[in-house]
Amino acid sequence: MTRARQPEPDPPVTGPARRIAIDRLREGLAAIPKWKETRDARPPEFENWKSRTAQSLGAVFGKGHDYYWKFTILHFCVPRMVFPGGRDWQPMDVQAFERDIAKAESILTDALVEVDAVEGEGGQPVSSTATVQGNAVFIIHGHDETNLHRLRDLIEKKFKLHPVIMKWEAGKGRVMIEKFEQEAARCRYAFALLTPDDQIVATDGEYTQARPNVVFELGWFYGRLGRSNVVILLKKGTKLHSDLDGISQITFGESVDEKYLDIERELQAAGLLRSGG
């Protein structure tokens, strides 16, 4: 088993610092009508607003939370190389600005609604796992149904936890991405079952890798839960993307059952199981 622990995303702040950050979020939301009128991301005042808002979201919710990373990926323009003398502001930049400022308004509105709800329940800090179930474990998987069932049985029958497998959850009229986000958001831990599902032919030879949706979902949990709450279960013969090297890995041969003790130790380390059983 390969273990590579890295620093976790910054957690939410508490006390007076949190109150200041919340006030700055309210100020940031109140400033949006002005930015809608200017329709220009180039003024230093706007850059200061963008930076301060991102910092405040990270302070209130933690930098692993959806609100923070959804805001920080907004460009408010069309990304391109900027030459000396500054950026020419084109109609396409105006369109991109209008789109992203609307997204920013939605993010801040939702964030403050959540803050107000939590404040009404005692003012505790909001974390990226505020709505999770204490024993829910998400299983990310590809086409290996046999090992999916084995892992499900380990989690449910051996460890007495609640496995969440998206395709087995009720649709409730949701589109796929909505269903994934809602089911995943209630989990505090995730296993990514990477199996050799896709045959890739490259100039330097052939290899097998996991399905793209498995890598996407793994990245989502990595950003939301942090490295210590996500583990890759890698079946031998599956090529691992180099940018996933920082996540803990358990390599198995034919069956995940082979790594029962390693899986148990990971769950104990995450606080889902008591040490010793």
C-alpha positions as CSV (number, residue, x, y, z in Angstrom):
1,M,0.0,0.0,0.0
2,T,1.3,3.4,-0.9
3,R,0.5,6.2,1.5
4,A,1.2,9.9,0.7
5,R,-0.4,12.4,3.0
6,Q,-0.5,16.0,2.1
7,P,-1.7,19.1,4.0
8,E,-5.5,19.3,4.2
9,P,-7.5,22.3,2.8
10,D,-7.7,25.1,5.3
11,P,-10.6,24.6,7.7
12,P,-13.2,27.2,8.5
13,V,-12.2,29.9,11.0
14,T,-14.0,30.5,14.3
15,G,-14.8,33.3,16.7
16,P,-14.4,37.0,15.8
17,A,-12.5,36.2,12.6
18,R,-15.5,34.2,11.3
19,R,-17.9,37.1,12.1
20,I,-15.7,39.5,10.1
21,A,-15.5,37.1,7.2
22,I,-19.3,36.8,7.2
23,D,-19.7,40.6,7.2
24,R,-17.4,40.8,4.2
25,L,-19.5,38.2,2.3
26,R,-22.5,40.4,2.9
27,E,-20.6,43.4,1.6
28,G,-19.4,41.4,-1.4
29,L,-22.9,40.4,-2.3
30,A,-24.1,44.0,-1.8
31,A,-21.5,45.3,-4.3
32,I,-22.6,43.0,-7.2
33,P,-25.2,45.4,-8.6
34,K,-22.4,48.0,-9.1
35,W,-20.3,45.4,-10.9
36,K,-23.2,44.5,-13.1
37,E,-23.3,48.1,-14.2
38,T,-19.6,48.4,-14.9
39,R,-19.4,45.1,-16.7
40,D,-15.6,45.3,-16.5
41,A,-13.2,43.0,-14.5
42,R,-10.1,45.2,-15.1
43,P,-10.3,47.9,-12.4
44,P,-8.1,47.2,-9.4
45,E,-11.2,47.8,-7.2
46,F,-12.9,44.7,-8.8
47,E,-9.8,42.6,-8.3
48,N,-9.7,43.6,-4.7
49,W,-13.4,42.6,-4.4
50,K,-12.8,39.3,-6.0
51,S,-9.8,38.5,-3.8
52,R,-11.5,39.6,-0.6
53,T,-14.6,37.6,-1.4
54,A,-12.6,34.4,-2.1
55,Q,-10.7,34.8,1.1
56,S,-14.0,35.3,3.1
57,L,-15.6,32.2,1.5
58,G,-12.5,30.2,2.5
59,A,-12.6,31.6,6.0
60,V,-16.3,30.9,6.6
61,F,-16.6,27.5,4.8
62,G,-13.1,26.2,4.5
63,K,-11.1,25.9,1.2
64,G,-12.4,22.4,0.6
65,H,-16.0,23.6,0.3
66,D,-18.0,23.9,-3.0
67,Y,-18.7,27.6,-2.4
68,Y,-15.0,28.4,-2.3
69,W,-13.7,26.5,-5.3
70,K,-16.8,27.4,-7.5
71,F,-16.1,31.0,-6.9
72,T,-12.3,30.8,-7.4
73,I,-12.7,29.2,-10.8
74,L,-14.7,32.2,-12.1
75,H,-12.6,34.3,-14.6
76,F,-15.0,37.2,-15.2
77,C,-13.5,37.4,-18.7
78,V,-12.4,35.2,-21.5
79,P,-9.1,33.6,-20.4
80,R,-6.3,34.5,-22.8
81,M,-2.7,35.8,-22.8
82,V,-2.3,39.4,-21.7
83,F,0.3,41.4,-23.5
84,P,2.2,44.4,-22.1
85,G,0.0,47.4,-22.1
86,G,-3.0,45.6,-20.6
87,R,-6.0,43.7,-21.8
88,D,-8.3,44.9,-24.5
89,W,-11.9,44.5,-23.3
90,Q,-13.9,42.8,-26.0
91,P,-17.6,42.1,-26.3
92,M,-16.9,38.4,-25.6
93,D,-15.3,39.6,-22.3
94,V,-18.4,41.5,-21.4
95,Q,-20.5,38.4,-22.0
96,A,-18.2,36.3,-19.9
97,F,-18.3,38.9,-17.1
98,E,-22.1,39.0,-17.1
99,R,-22.2,35.2,-16.9
100,D,-19.7,34.9,-14.1
101,I,-21.0,37.8,-12.0
102,A,-24.4,36.1,-12.1
103,K,-22.8,32.9,-10.9
104,A,-20.9,34.8,-8.2
105,E,-24.2,36.3,-7.0
106,S,-25.8,32.9,-6.9
107,I,-22.9,31.4,-4.9
108,L,-22.9,34.3,-2.4
109,T,-26.6,34.2,-2.0
110,D,-26.6,30.5,-1.3
111,A,-23.7,30.8,1.0
112,L,-25.3,33.5,3.1
113,V,-28.6,31.6,3.3
114,E,-26.6,28.6,4.7
115,V,-24.8,30.9,7.1
116,D,-28.1,32.4,8.4
117,A,-29.5,29.0,8.9
118,V,-26.5,27.8,10.9
119,E,-26.4,31.0,12.9
120,G,-30.0,30.5,13.9
121,E,-29.0,27.0,15.2
122,G,-26.3,28.3,17.5
123,G,-23.7,30.0,15.3
124,Q,-21.4,27.1,14.7
125,P,-18.9,27.2,11.9
126,V,-20.1,25.8,8.6
127,S,-17.8,23.2,7.2
128,S,-17.7,21.4,3.8
129,T,-19.2,18.3,5.5
130,A,-21.9,20.1,7.4
131,T,-24.7,18.0,5.9
132,V,-23.0,14.6,5.8
133,Q,-24.2,11.4,7.5
134,G,-21.8,10.1,10.1
135,N,-21.5,6.6,8.6
136,A,-22.1,7.2,4.9
137,V,-19.3,6.0,2.6
138,F,-19.5,6.7,-1.2
139,I,-18.2,4.0,-3.6
140,I,-16.9,5.4,-6.9
141,H,-16.7,2.6,-9.4
142,G,-16.4,1.5,-13.0
143,H,-17.4,-1.7,-14.7
144,D,-16.0,-4.2,-12.2
145,E,-19.4,-5.3,-10.7
146,T,-17.8,-8.2,-8.8
147,N,-15.5,-6.0,-6.7
148,L,-18.2,-3.4,-6.4
149,H,-20.4,-5.9,-4.6
150,R,-17.5,-7.2,-2.5
151,L,-16.6,-3.7,-1.4
152,R,-20.2,-2.9,-0.6
153,D,-20.5,-6.0,1.5
154,L,-17.3,-5.2,3.4
155,I,-18.5,-1.7,4.2
156,E,-22.1,-2.7,5.1
157,K,-21.7,-6.2,6.7
158,K,-18.2,-6.2,8.1
159,F,-17.8,-2.6,9.1
160,K,-21.5,-1.7,9.8
161,L,-21.3,1.5,7.7
162,H,-23.7,2.8,5.1
163,P,-22.4,2.4,1.5
164,V,-23.7,4.9,-1.1
165,I,-23.6,3.7,-4.7
166,M,-25.1,6.3,-7.0
167,K,-26.7,4.0,-9.5
168,W,-28.6,2.1,-6.8
169,E,-30.0,5.3,-5.3
170,A,-33.5,6.6,-6.4
171,G,-33.5,9.1,-9.2
172,K,-36.2,11.4,-7.8
173,G,-36.4,13.2,-11.1
174,R,-32.9,14.5,-10.8
175,V,-30.5,14.9,-13.7
176,M,-27.3,12.9,-13.4
177,I,-24.9,15.6,-12.1
178,E,-27.6,16.8,-9.6
179,K,-28.1,13.3,-8.3
180,F,-24.4,12.8,-7.9
181,E,-23.8,16.0,-6.1
182,Q,-26.7,15.4,-3.7
183,E,-25.9,11.8,-2.9
184,A,-22.2,12.5,-2.6
185,A,-22.7,15.5,-0.3
186,R,-24.1,13.4,2.4
187,C,-21.0,11.2,2.6
188,R,-18.0,11.8,4.9
189,Y,-15.7,9.3,3.2
190,A,-15.1,7.8,-0.3
191,F,-13.5,4.8,-1.8
192,A,-12.6,5.0,-5.5
193,L,-12.5,1.6,-7.1
194,L,-10.1,2.0,-10.1
195,T,-10.2,-1.0,-12.4
196,P,-8.9,-1.6,-15.9
197,D,-12.0,-0.8,-17.9
198,D,-10.7,1.2,-20.8
199,Q,-8.1,0.0,-23.3
200,I,-5.9,2.9,-24.5
201,V,-3.7,2.8,-27.6
202,A,-0.9,5.4,-27.4
203,T,2.2,6.1,-29.4
204,D,4.3,4.4,-26.7
205,G,2.1,1.3,-26.4
206,E,-1.2,0.1,-25.0
207,Y,-2.5,0.3,-21.4
208,T,-5.7,0.1,-19.4
209,Q,-7.2,2.7,-17.2
210,A,-10.3,3.5,-15.2
211,R,-13.3,5.1,-16.7
212,P,-13.3,8.9,-17.0
213,N,-16.3,9.3,-14.7
214,V,-14.4,7.5,-12.0
215,V,-11.5,10.0,-12.2
216,F,-14.0,12.9,-12.2
217,E,-15.9,11.7,-9.1
218,L,-12.6,11.0,-7.4
219,G,-11.5,14.6,-8.0
220,W,-14.8,15.9,-6.7
221,F,-14.4,14.1,-3.4
222,Y,-10.7,15.0,-3.2
223,G,-11.7,18.7,-3.3
224,R,-14.6,18.4,-0.9
225,L,-13.4,15.9,1.7
226,G,-9.6,16.3,1.5
227,R,-7.0,13.6,1.1
228,S,-7.5,12.0,4.4
229,N,-11.1,11.0,3.6
230,V,-10.5,9.5,0.1
231,V,-8.7,6.3,-0.7
232,I,-8.0,4.7,-4.1
233,L,-8.5,1.0,-4.4
234,L,-6.3,0.2,-7.4
235,K,-6.6,-3.1,-9.2
236,K,-3.3,-4.4,-10.6
237,G,-3.0,-3.7,-14.3
238,T,-4.7,-0.3,-14.1
239,K,-2.6,2.7,-15.0
240,L,-2.9,5.5,-12.4
241,H,-3.0,9.1,-13.6
242,S,0.2,10.9,-12.3
243,D,-1.8,13.7,-10.7
244,L,-3.5,11.2,-8.4
245,D,-0.2,10.2,-6.7
246,G,-0.9,12.3,-3.7
247,I,-4.0,10.3,-2.7
248,S,-3.7,7.2,-0.5
249,Q,-3.7,4.0,-2.5
250,I,-4.4,0.4,-1.7
251,T,-3.4,-2.0,-4.6
252,F,-5.1,-5.3,-4.8
253,G,-5.0,-8.3,-7.2
254,E,-8.3,-10.0,-8.0
255,S,-10.4,-9.1,-5.0
256,V,-10.7,-6.1,-2.7
257,D,-11.2,-8.7,0.1
258,E,-7.5,-9.3,0.0
259,K,-7.0,-5.9,1.5
260,Y,-9.6,-6.1,4.3
261,L,-7.1,-5.1,7.0
262,D,-5.7,-2.2,5.0
263,I,-9.3,-0.9,4.3
264,E,-10.1,-1.3,8.0
265,R,-7.1,0.7,9.0
266,E,-8.0,3.6,6.7
267,L,-11.5,3.7,8.1
268,Q,-10.1,3.7,11.7
269,A,-7.7,6.5,10.8
270,A,-10.6,8.5,9.5
271,G,-12.6,8.0,12.7
272,L,-15.3,5.9,11.2
273,L,-14.3,2.8,13.1
274,R,-12.9,2.3,16.5
275,S,-9.4,0.9,16.7
276,G,-9.4,-2.8,17.4
277,G,-12.7,-3.6,15.6
